[in-house]
Amino acid sequence: MTSAPARDFRGYGGHPPDVAWPGQARVAVSFVVNFEEGAELSVTDGDERNEGAYEAVEEIVGSPDFCQDSHFEYGPRAGWRRVAGLLAAHGAQATLNACGRAVERSPWLAREAVSQGHEVSCHGWRWERHAGMSEAVERRAIALTVEAIRAATGVAPVGWHTRSAASLNTRRLLKQHGGFLYDSDAYSDDLPFFVEVEGESRLVLPYAFDTNDMNFFRTPRFVTGQDFADYVIAAFDRLWREGASAPRMLSIGLHLRMIGRPGRIGGLETILAHMRQRGGAWMARRDAIARHWLANVEA
């Protein structure tokens, strides 16, 4: 088994690389649209149990949970149109963080995303953590996810993000599979950074759980769409000020079945309008951010 890497509490130590974002932007803003619907646990689909986290926290044991099933179905059926429409209206390119089985079951959605200029990256085969997963099972999950996205869109994915915790082997297996520019399995910085995997530098684009609509669920930090907008805008404005002297990056996590609800979607609209009005935001796909960093920062 691969040993755990040493933890890094220093990072850039207050001296980040001297990188200019395109268009003199102060902040590289990454909208990450999580597409997980159809990859969750469901007795209806033959799994041993159902998911238990949705608008209300309740797990139905031993029988299909039609409430839960329909909750996840809302994302592709209704939420996607709202989210995609707002991104298009504001000229924002995003990364669709897609589970392989979700893409396999709704390939039309992945194709639409690509046709609208968005990236489709890997979010695992199922909507599950990889911590503790055997190497053989994880290797197959990576291969299945890549192939599902390639088959649906005609484009091979170059990014990876594990739901919850990665395993000790994840980065090594991604490297061995080949074709990946970056992973997002870290939450430790406001900038991309490099890690060493089998003697080779690999790029990490950190993600964020605070500027994420997941906080409408379970830990209800956000109640209204405006709550979400206020928090994300506060983060953007702080990074915008800091971005006057050093590059900054902001990840904003979205879920079709969460922010796509009519009572919440206005929060995303407020965020996009604020960034356009203030200026200085490069609203970019994660693969574009990765390529820019690789081209301008020595590993």
Secondary structure, DSSP 8 states (H G I E B T S, - for coil): --------S-TTTT-------GGG-SEEEEEEEEE-TTSS--GGGT-SS----SSS-----SS--HHHHHHHHHIIIIIHHHHHHHHHHTT---EEEE-HHHHHH-HHHHHHHHHTT-EEEE--SSSS--TT--HHHHHHHHHHHHHHHHHHHSS---EE--SS---TTHHHHHHHH----EE----S-SS-EEEEETTEEEEE----SSSBGGGGSSS-S--SHHHHHHHHHHHHHHHHHHTTTS-EEEEEEEETTTTTSTTTHHHHHHHHHHHHHH--EEE--HHHHHHHHHHHS--
